[in-house]
Amino acid sequence: MQDLADRDATINPPDVQSSLTKHSKLDVTINCGSYDSQLERWLPTSITGITIINGYDSDREALLAIKSQINHDPLGVTSSWNNSVALCQWQGLTCGRRHQRVTKLDLSHQQLDGTLSPHVGNLSFLRFINLEDNNFYGVIPSEIGRLSRLERTTLLGISRRSFGNLLKLQILYISYNNLTGQLPASLGNISTLQVISFEENNLQGRLPATLGLVKRLVILELQVNNLSGLIPPSIFNITSLERLSLGGNQLSGNLPVSLGSNLPNIRKFVVAANNLSGTLPASVSNISNWEGFDVSRNQFSGKVSINFQNAKNLYFLNMELNNLGSGGSGGLDFITTLTNCSRLRTFSIGYNRFGGLLPNSITNFSTKLRILYPGGNQITGSITWGLTNLVNLMGIGLENNQLTGTIPDSLCMLKNLQLVNLGQNALTGRIPTAIGNLSLLNKVGLEYNQLEGSIPAEFGKCQNLMLMALDDNRLTGPVPKEIFSIVTLSVALDLSNNLLSGSFPSEVGNLKSLVELDISGNMFSGQIPYALSSSSSLCYDPIARFISIDIRAIHHISQLQSCDASGDAEIAVFARG
């Protein structure tokens, strides 16, 4: 499109054009016949009475008006906005090369505080505006709707009446603010839109069906709002869509059976944390561009009949916290189709109704896999499948299933593991001494099993541990002192309800940041370690079946929260929270 600035000679009489070059303001009487409407188009600012303002200076005045409503500018971004500095050298601005008009206003991440002046609507050559990550308040004025050249905006908020006029807008990014109200149906009038992002606001109401009219839309991000109702079918007919993110709302209804056929270009699909129900469409198998698929925290049910064998770029798959599966065998067969997903990093089907054995094909998952989470189901069998191929695994969660057998030594060969949760199963045998190989281990949960033998002293090599839950097993013997060399152990140490014996190590005082310590339901003897007084974060119930109780240790605790002198507990040194 020919720029208006290039048409100066054909639109303006020579005398007026030369005068505009010499003067910043002209007081002239408009007697130019047919020229007056053309002058208004050429001069993009206001014509008040008989005063015509030069476009260059109107930009200056608009920006000074914007500056005047900024109450706090700690980084001094607008300090150069004054008459001693050329307009196009002001910080945060970009001017066009030919017409020297402001085309870009970027004040993002400047910690500014104030309101946005309506004079922003006078920056008529503006194509890009970014006010992200500031403390602007109020509603951005409707005058922004006059910016017909605007292609991209990242703002605090915007008057809904303005949308219909932004006919060249391609990117609308208004995320991470406190925008309220409903999405305007007028968004459907902007056929040029390619990106709509309103994530993490407080939008309410239903999604407008007119969104389906934006046929060039590539990204639609509306997650973490308060949107409700059904997802309009028209949205699932935008064939250009590559990313659809609607998670964290209150949307209901089913996904269309034809989802995989109508969205051939979809790469990322996020509807997590809604109230969606029904089965997952088998047509999802038709999509080969998958990168991320997140349907977690809904009410989806039934068998997963999706074949992911063509989704070679899939790296994130999350189906947790639904009602998928039936508890019987065969419900996990779809796992085998994931072995072709060479980029898969996260796989979670936790807390559903899957039953039966985990397919051995899980050992052929991508070596890039970071998170493996089938916990909270009805999975049976033993952990006999080889894990050594998953060399980059960082977290494995198999808790709350019906697993039997022993903990395989192969688990301890995965040296990148940071989280291991095998609690609430029926595992037997000893805790492998090779657990000490997991030097990056951050959290370990083996509670509520039938594990026997002593606690491996090799745990002391896990110097990044923050949480250790070994409670409700059949562990015996003394607590190894090496555990108390783990100064990072701060969230919880739960050894309760075992058969541990002996005196409790005085080295417990090394755990100065520990919040929860529970050793109740054991066979400890001796005094409460005086060293506990060096811990400042525990709360205590000192009633215990010690041969003797040294209350002095309790009195030295600097942040004692409660001492319940009633009851008949073993020793309960704990702080739930």
C-alpha positions in Angstrom: 0.0 0.0 0.0 1.3 3.4 -0.9 2.2 5.4 2.2 0.2 8.6 2.8 3.4 10.5 3.2 4.4 9.6 -0.4 1.3 11.4 -1.7 2.0 14.8 -0.2 2.6 16.5 -3.6 -0.7 15.3 -5.0 -2.8 16.0 -2.0 -1.5 19.4 -0.8 -1.2 22.7 -2.7 2.5 23.8 -2.9 2.1 26.9 -0.8 0.5 24.9 2.1 3.1 22.2 1.8 6.0 24.6 1.9 4.5 26.4 4.9 4.1 23.1 6.7 7.8 22.5 6.3 8.7 25.9 7.8 6.3 26.1 10.7 5.3 23.8 13.5 1.8 25.4 13.8 -0.2 27.3 11.2 -3.1 29.4 11.9 -4.9 29.5 8.5 -8.4 29.9 7.4 -9.5 26.8 5.5 -10.8 28.2 2.2 -9.3 25.5 0.0 -12.6 24.1 -1.3 -12.2 20.4 -1.9 -8.8 20.4 -0.2 -10.0 20.6 3.3 -11.1 17.0 3.6 -7.8 15.9 2.0 -5.8 18.0 4.4 -7.5 16.3 7.3 -6.5 12.9 5.9 -2.9 14.1 5.3 -2.6 15.7 8.8 -3.2 12.8 11.1 -3.9 14.9 14.2 -6.8 17.0 15.3 -7.9 20.1 13.4 -9.5 22.3 16.0 -11.3 25.3 14.7 -9.0 26.9 12.1 -5.7 25.5 13.6 -3.9 22.8 11.7 -1.1 21.0 13.7 1.8 19.5 11.9 1.9 15.7 12.2 5.5 15.7 13.6 4.6 18.1 16.4 1.3 16.4 17.1 3.3 13.2 17.9 5.4 15.3 20.2 2.4 16.8 22.0 0.7 13.4 22.3 3.8 11.9 23.9 4.2 14.8 26.3 0.5 14.3 27.3 1.3 10.6 27.8 4.3 11.5 29.9 2.2 14.0 32.0 -0.1 11.1 33.2 2.8 8.9 34.3 3.1 9.4 38.0 6.2 7.3 38.6 9.2 6.6 36.2 11.9 5.0 38.4 14.1 4.0 35.4 13.8 7.4 33.7 12.6 6.1 30.4 10.7 9.4 29.7 13.5 11.7 30.9 14.6 12.3 27.3 11.1 13.3 26.4 11.6 17.1 26.3 12.1 19.9 23.7 15.9 19.8 23.9 16.0 16.3 22.3 14.8 15.5 18.8 11.6 13.5 18.9 12.9 10.5 17.1 15.7 10.2 19.7 13.4 9.9 22.6 13.8 6.6 24.5 11.2 4.0 23.8 10.3 5.4 20.3 10.9 4.3 16.8 10.2 6.6 13.8 9.6 5.9 10.2 12.5 6.6 7.9 10.7 8.8 5.4 8.0 10.7 7.3 9.7 10.8 10.7 6.5 9.9 12.4 6.3 7.6 15.5 5.6 4.1 14.4 6.6 2.2 17.5 6.1 2.9 21.2 7.7 0.4 23.5 7.6 1.2 27.2 7.6 -2.4 28.4 9.3 -3.5 31.7 9.9 0.1 32.9 8.0 -0.1 36.2 5.9 2.9 35.2 2.8 3.9 37.2 -0.1 6.0 36.0 -2.9 6.1 33.4 -2.7 6.2 29.7 -3.6 9.5 28.1 -6.3 9.6 25.4 -3.7 11.5 23.3 -2.3 8.1 22.4 -5.0 8.1 19.7 -3.2 11.0 18.0 -0.1 8.8 17.2 -1.8 8.0 13.9 1.2 6.3 12.3 1.7 3.9 15.2 2.0 0.3 14.2 3.3 -1.2 17.4 2.6 -0.4 21.1 3.9 -2.3 24.1 3.2 -1.3 27.7 3.7 -4.7 29.2 4.9 -5.2 32.8 4.1 -1.8 34.2 1.7 -0.5 36.8 -0.8 1.3 34.5 -4.3 1.3 35.9 -7.7 2.2 34.6 -9.0 1.5 31.1 -7.0 2.3 28.0 -9.1 5.0 26.3 -11.3 4.2 23.3 -9.2 6.7 21.3 -6.8 3.9 20.6 -9.5 2.7 18.1 -8.4 5.6 15.8 -5.0 3.9 15.2 -5.9 2.3 12.0 -2.3 1.3 11.2 -1.9 -0.6 14.5 -0.6 -4.2 13.8 0.5 -5.3 17.3 -0.5 -4.2 20.8 0.5 -5.4 24.2 -1.5 -3.4 26.7 -2.8 -3.3 30.3 -6.4 -3.2 29.1 -8.5 -1.9 26.2 -11.9 -0.4 25.8 -14.0 -3.1 24.1 -15.7 -0.5 21.8 -12.3 0.1 20.1 -11.8 -3.4 18.7 -14.0 -3.0 15.7 -11.9 -0.2 14.2 -8.5 -1.9 14.4 -8.9 -3.4 11.0 -5.2 -4.0 10.3 -4.4 -5.5 13.7 -2.5 -8.8 13.5 -1.4 -9.4 17.0 -3.5 -8.7 20.1 -1.6 -9.5 23.3 -3.2 -8.4 26.5 -2.1 -11.1 28.9 -1.1 -11.1 32.6 -3.3 -8.2 33.7 -6.6 -7.7 35.5 -8.9 -7.2 32.5 -12.5 -7.9 33.4 -15.8 -8.3 31.5 -16.5 -10.5 28.5 -14.6 -11.0 25.3 -16.2 -8.7 22.7 -17.9 -10.3 19.8 -16.4 -7.5 17.6 -13.1 -9.4 17.6 -14.7 -11.5 14.8 -14.6 -8.4 12.6 -10.9 -8.2 12.5 -10.1 -10.6 9.8 -6.4 -9.8 9.8 -5.9 -11.1 13.4 -3.3 -13.9 13.7 -2.7 -13.9 17.5 -5.3 -13.3 20.2 -3.8 -13.6 23.7 -5.8 -12.7 26.9 -4.3 -15.3 29.2 -4.3 -14.7 33.0 -6.9 -12.0 33.3 -10.3 -12.0 35.0 -12.5 -12.3 31.9 -15.9 -13.8 32.4 -18.8 -15.1 30.4 -19.0 -17.2 27.3 -16.6 -17.4 24.4 -18.1 -15.5 21.4 -18.9 -17.7 18.5 -17.7 -14.8 16.2 -14.1 -15.9 17.0 -14.7 -18.6 14.4 -14.8 -15.8 11.8 -11.1 -15.0 12.2 -10.0 -17.4 9.6 -6.3 -16.4 9.7 -6.0 -17.0 13.4 -2.9 -19.0 14.3 -2.8 -18.6 18.1 -5.7 -18.3 20.5 -4.7 -18.1 24.2 -7.4 -17.5 26.8 -6.2 -19.7 29.6 -6.5 -18.8 33.3 -9.6 -16.6 33.3 -13.2 -17.2 34.5 -14.7 -18.1 31.1 -17.6 -20.5 31.2 -20.1 -22.3 29.0 -19.5 -24.4 25.9 -16.6 -23.9 23.6 -18.3 -22.6 20.4 -18.0 -25.2 17.6 -16.9 -22.5 15.2 -13.5 -22.3 17.0 -12.8 -25.9 16.1 -13.3 -25.0 12.5 -10.5 -22.5 12.3 -8.2 -24.6 10.1 -5.3 -22.2 10.5 -5.0 -22.7 14.2 -1.7 -23.9 15.5 -2.1 -23.2 19.2 -5.3 -23.3 21.2 -5.0 -22.7 24.9 -8.2 -22.5 26.9 -7.0 -24.1 30.2 -7.8 -22.8 33.7 -11.4 -21.7 33.1 -14.8 -23.2 33.7 -15.6 -24.4 30.3 -17.9 -27.4 29.9 -19.2 -29.8 27.3 -17.5 -32.3 25.0 -14.7 -32.1 22.5 -16.0 -32.6 18.9 -15.6 -36.0 17.4 -14.1 -34.3 14.3 -11.4 -32.3 16.2 -8.5 -34.0 14.6 -10.0 -33.5 11.1 -11.0 -29.9 11.5 -7.7 -28.6 13.0 -5.1 -30.1 10.7 -2.4 -27.6 11.6 -2.8 -27.7 15.4 0.4 -28.2 17.3 -0.4 -27.2 20.9 -3.8 -28.0 22.5 -4.4 -27.0 26.1 -7.8 -27.3 27.7 -6.6 -28.4 31.2 -8.4 -27.4 34.4 -11.9 -27.0 33.1 -15.2 -29.0 33.4 -15.0 -30.8 30.1 -16.3 -34.3 29.8 -16.9 -37.2 27.4 -14.3 -39.2 25.6 -11.2 -38.0 23.9 -11.8 -38.0 20.2 -10.1 -40.8 18.3 -9.7 -38.3 15.4 -6.8 -36.8 17.3 -4.8 -39.6 15.8 -5.0 -37.8 12.4 -2.8 -34.9 13.6 0.9 -35.4 12.9 2.0 -31.9 14.0 1.4 -32.5 17.7 3.9 -30.8 20.1 1.8 -30.5 23.2 -1.6 -32.1 24.3 -2.9 -31.2 27.7 -6.4 -32.3 28.7 -5.6 -32.8 32.4 -7.9 -31.9 35.3 -11.2 -32.4 33.6 -13.8 -35.1 33.7 -12.9 -37.0 30.5 -13.7 -40.7 30.7 -13.6 -43.9 28.8 -10.9 -45.7 26.8 -8.1 -43.7 25.2 -8.3 -44.7 21.5 -5.7 -42.2 20.2 -2.8 -43.5 18.1 0.2 -41.2 18.5 2.5 -43.1 16.2 2.6 -40.2 13.7 3.2 -37.5 16.3 6.9 -37.6 16.1 7.3 -34.0 17.5 5.1 -34.5 20.5 7.0 -33.5 23.6 4.3 -32.9 26.2 1.4 -35.2 26.9 -0.7 -34.7 30.0 -4.0 -36.6 30.8 -3.8 -36.6 34.6 -6.7 -36.1 36.9 -9.6 -37.3 34.8 -11.7 -40.5 34.8 -10.0 -42.2 31.9 -9.7 -46.0 31.8 -11.9 -48.6 33.4 -9.5 -50.4 35.8 -9.3 -53.4 33.5 -6.6 -54.6 31.2 -6.0 -53.1 27.8 -6.6 -49.5 28.8 -3.0 -48.7 28.5 -2.4 -50.0 25.0 -2.1 -46.6 23.6 1.2 -46.2 25.4 2.9 -48.4 22.8 2.0 -45.9 20.1 4.1 -43.3 21.9 7.4 -45.1 21.2 7.7 -43.2 17.9 7.6 -39.8 19.7 11.3 -39.2 19.7 11.0 -35.8 21.4 8.7 -36.8 24.2 9.7 -35.2 27.5 6.6 -35.3 29.7 4.1 -38.1 30.0 1.5 -38.0 32.7 -1.6 -40.1 33.1 -1.7 -39.8 36.9 -4.9 -40.2 38.9 -7.3 -41.8 36.4 -8.8 -45.2 36.4 -6.2 -47.1 34.3 -5.6 -50.7 35.4 -3.6 -53.7 34.3 0.0 -53.9 33.6 2.2 -51.1 32.3 3.3 -52.2 28.8 6.9 -53.1 28.5 7.1 -50.7 25.5 7.4 -47.9 28.0 11.1 -48.8 28.2 11.3 -47.7 24.5 10.2 -44.2 25.2 12.3 -41.4 24.0 15.7 -41.0 25.8 14.7 -37.4 26.2 11.9 -38.3 28.6 12.1 -36.1 31.7 8.8 -36.9 33.6 7.0 -40.3 33.8 3.9 -40.1 35.9 1.4 -43.0 35.9 0.7 -42.6 39.7 -2.8 -42.7 41.3 -4.3 -45.5 39.1 -5.0 -49.2 39.6 -1.9 -50.4 37.8 -0.7 -53.9 38.9 2.4 -56.0 38.5 5.9 -55.3 39.5 8.5 -52.7 38.5 10.5 -55.2 36.5 10.6 -53.4 33.2 14.0 -52.0 32.4 14.5 -48.3 33.1 18.1 -47.9 32.1 17.1 -46.5 28.6 15.5 -43.5 30.1 18.8 -41.9 30.9 17.4 -38.3 31.2 14.5 -39.1 33.5 14.2 -36.5 36.2 11.0 -37.6 37.9 9.0 -40.8 38.2 5.7 -41.1 40.0 4.1 -44.6 40.5 2.5 -43.9 43.8 -0.9 -45.0 44.8 -1.2 -48.0 42.6 -1.2 -51.8 43.2 2.4 -52.6 42.4 4.2 -55.5 44.0 7.7 -56.9 44.1 10.9 -55.1 44.9 12.4 -51.7 44.0 14.7 -52.5 41.0 18.3 -51.6 41.2 18.0 -50.2 37.7 16.1 -47.3 39.1 19.2 -46.2 40.9 21.2 -46.1 37.6 19.2 -43.1 36.4 21.5 -40.4 37.8 19.4 -37.5 36.7 16.5 -38.4 38.9 15.3 -35.6 41.2 11.9 -37.0 42.3 11.0 -40.6 43.0 7.5 -41.4 44.4 6.7 -45.1 44.8 4.5 -44.7 47.9 1.2 -46.4 48.6 1.8 -49.6 46.9 2.6 -53.1 48.1 6.3 -53.1 47.4 8.5 -55.5 49.5 12.2 -56.2 50.1 14.9 -53.7 51.0 15.6 -50.2 49.9 18.5 -50.5 47.4 21.8 -49.3 48.8 22.5 -48.0 45.3 20.0 -45.2 46.1 23.2 -43.2 47.0 23.9 -43.0 43.3 21.1 -40.5 42.9 23.1 -37.5 44.0 20.5 -35.1 42.4 17.6 -36.6 44.3 15.3 -33.9 45.7 12.3 -35.8 47.0 11.8 -39.5 47.7 8.5 -41.1 48.7 8.4 -44.8 49.7 5.7 -44.5 52.3 2.9 -47.0 52.9 4.6 -50.1 51.4 5.9 -53.3 53.1 9.6 -52.5 52.8 11.9 -54.2 55.3 15.5 -54.0 56.5 17.5 -51.0 57.6 17.5 -47.5 56.2 20.5 -47.3 53.9 23.3 -45.1 55.1 23.9 -44.3 51.5 21.0 -41.8 51.6 23.7 -39.5 53.0 25.1 -39.2 49.6 21.9 -37.6 48.4 22.9 -34.1 49.4 20.1 -32.4 47.6 17.2 -34.1 49.4 14.5 -31.8 50.7 11.8 -34.4 51.5 12.2 -38.0 52.6 9.0 -40.1 53.4 9.7 -43.6 54.5 6.8 -43.9 56.9 4.4 -46.9 57.3 6.8 -49.7 56.3 8.6 -52.4 58.3 12.0 -50.8 58.5 14.2 -51.8 61.4 17.4 -50.8 63.2 18.8 -47.4 64.1 18.4 -44.3 62.0 21.8 -43.8 60.1 23.6 -40.6 61.2 24.5 -40.0 57.6 20.9 -38.8 56.9 21.5 -35.8 59.2 24.3 -34.6 57.1 21.8 -33.6 54.4 21.5 -29.9 55.3 19.1 -29.4 52.4 16.5 -31.6 54.2 14.0 -28.9 54.9 10.4 -29.9 53.9 9.9 -33.2 55.8 11.6 -36.2 57.2 8.9 -38.8 58.0 10.1 -42.1 59.5 6.9 -42.8 61.5 5.2 -46.1 62.0 8.1 -48.4 61.4 10.1 -50.7 63.7 13.1 -48.4 64.1 14.9 -48.6 67.4 17.9 -47.2 69.4 18.5 -43.7 70.5 17.6 -40.9 68.1 20.8 -39.4 66.7 21.9 -36.1 68.2 23.0 -35.1 64.7 19.4 -34.2 64.0 20.4 -30.7 65.1 22.2 -30.3 61.8 18.8 -30.0 60.0 18.3 -26.4 60.9 15.7 -25.7 58.2 13.6 -28.8 58.7 9.9 -28.0 59.0 8.4 -31.5 59.6 10.0 -34.3 61.6 7.8 -37.3 62.4 9.3 -40.3 64.1 6.2 -41.4 66.0 5.1 -45.1 66.1 8.6 -46.6 66.5 10.7 -48.2 69.3 13.2 -45.4 70.0 14.6 -45.1 73.5 16.8 -42.6 75.3 16.4 -38.9 75.6 15.1 -36.3 73.2 18.2 -35.1 71.5 19.3 -31.8 73.1 20.6 -30.8 69.6 17.0 -30.3 68.5 17.2 -26.9 70.2 19.3 -25.7 67.3 16.3 -26.1 64.9 14.3 -23.0 64.6 11.5 -24.1 62.3 10.0 -27.2 63.8 6.9 -27.4 66.0 6.8 -30.1 68.7 4.6 -32.4 70.6 7.0 -33.6 73.3 5.0 -36.3 74.9 6.9 -39.5 74.1 7.7 -43.0 75.5 11.3 -42.3 76.1 13.1 -43.9 79.0 13.6 -40.3 80.1 12.5 -37.0 78.6 14.8 -34.1 78.6 12.4 -31.1 78.5 15.4 -28.7 78.4 15.8 -29.4 74.8 12.2 -28.3 74.2 12.6 -25.0 76.1 15.5 -24.0 73.8 13.5 -24.2 70.6 13.4 -20.6 69.4 10.1 -21.0 67.5 8.1 -23.5 69.5 4.6 -23.4 68.2 2.7 -25.9 70.4 3.4 -28.4 73.2 0.4 -30.6 73.8 0.9 -32.2 77.2 -2.0 -34.6 76.8 -2.3 -37.9 75.0 -0.2 -41.1 74.8 1.8 -40.7 71.6 5.2 -42.4 71.0 7.3 -39.4 70.0 5.6 -37.0 67.6 8.0 -34.3 66.5 6.2 -32.9 63.5 4.8 -29.8 61.8 2.1 -30.4 59.3 1.7 -27.5 56.9 
